[in-house]
């Protein structure tokens, strides 16, 4: 079964929005959720650190150095699945939490006057 079919779906749009806004400057173009962020040149090692910091701050999780792997962080679908695993979304309690309080993405704020 494809990874995207196994996701609850709550985190995928938020992760995608963060990647598009912070690394593609709002221009998604032909970018797909299963594209390798590294192979496509969308994100580099510094970007991975920014991504990890955002995940930790947005979702209240701690990402260990041993978890900073392409299997977890190299595509939008992989990142969303990783967040779900970190939050225990595949448990009954985790799914309920996901539905109740899936946080909005954080990123550059826009101030209007």
Residue pairs with C-beta under 8 A, 6 or more apart in sequence:
3 34
3 77
3 78
3 81
4 12
4 33
4 34
4 77
6 81
7 77
7 80
7 81
7 84
8 84
8 89
8 95
8 98
10 84
10 89
10 98
10 99
10 102
11 79
11 80
11 83
11 84
11 89
11 98
11 102
12 33
12 76
12 77
12 80
14 58
14 102
14 103
14 104
14 105
15 76
15 79
15 80
15 83
15 105
16 28
16 33
16 76
17 105
17 107
18 51
18 54
18 58
18 105
18 106
18 107
19 31
19 37
19 42
19 43
19 51
19 76
19 79
20 26
20 27
20 28
20 31
21 105
21 107
21 108
22 50
22 54
22 107
22 108
23 37
23 42
23 43
23 47
24 31
24 42
31 40
31 42
33 75
33 76
33 77
34 75
34 76
34 77
35 42
35 75
35 76
36 70
36 74
36 75
37 43
37 47
37 73
37 74
37 75
37 76
38 44
38 70
38 74
43 51
48 68
48 73
51 73
51 79
52 63
52 68
52 73
54 106
54 107
55 61
55 63
55 79
55 82
55 83
55 86
56 62
56 63
57 106
58 103
58 105
58 106
59 83
59 86
59 87
59 103
61 83
61 86
61 87
63 86
67 82
70 78
71 78
72 78
72 79
72 82
73 79
73 82
83 89
84 90
84 94
84 98
87 94
87 97
87 98
88 94
88 97
89 95
89 97
89 98
